[in-house]
Amino acid sequence: MKPLLTRLRRLETRFESRLAAMQPPRPSMVPMIVELLDRWGIVRDPNESLFEAFARALGMSCRELRAELMRRAGLARR
């Protein structure tokens, strides 16, 4: 299994630019998140990242939000 994974990683690295060119660009979620925070009346502190403000708006810690996003993406640690 390990040789297969190594080979796949090498192929991905080799063809990374071609693969990226084939995929349509994904829209940024930043404007949508900023708009949601504005609608919800959440004001970001000067030293607070957008992720931190979003997690706070959802009533979660950054660690909890990251874990939930990873879980939904199927990347949760087992």
N, C-alpha and C positions, 0 to 999 in steps of 0.2 A: 504494500500500500504506500509506503514511504517513497519508493522510487517513482511511482505514478504521480504523487503530489509534487515531488521535485521537478519532474518533467513538465507538469502543468504550469508550475510557477515560472519556469524558464520560457515556456511558450507564451504565457501571458506577458511577460516582460518584453519578449522579442516583438510581439505583435500589438503592444499596448497602444501605440499611436493609431494603428489601423482600426483597432476595436473602438477606440474613442471616436474616430471619425464616422464610424458606422452608426453610432448611437445618437439619437436626437438629443439636443441639449435639454436638461431638466430645468424647469422654471425654479427660480429661487423662492423659498418659503419666507424669507425675511420680511418682505413687505406685508404679507398676510399676517404674520405674527405681530408685527408692529401695529397694524390696524386693529387686530384683536385686543392687544393690550390697551390701546387708546380707547376702544369701545368699552372695555371693562373698567376703565378708570385707573389702570395700573401705571404708576409713574416710576421710571427707572432711576435708581440712584446714580450719581455720577460715576462711581466705581463699580457698577453692577453690569454684568454682561447681559445680552439679550436672553441667553439661555437661563441665567439665574432669575431674571425677572419673569420669564415664562413659567419656570418651575414654581416660583413663589405664587404666581397667579393661579396655578393649578393646585396649590396647597401641598406641594411636594418639595422634597429636597432635590438638589441637583443630582445626587447619586441615585435617588429613587426614579427620577425622570429618565436618566440615562439607562438604568436597568430596564425600565418599561419599554423604552424605544428599542433597545437591543432585543428584548423578548419578542416584541412585535415584528421585528425584522428577521427573526429566526436566528439571531446571533448570541442568544443567552448562553452564559457559561453553564456547563453541565457538571 
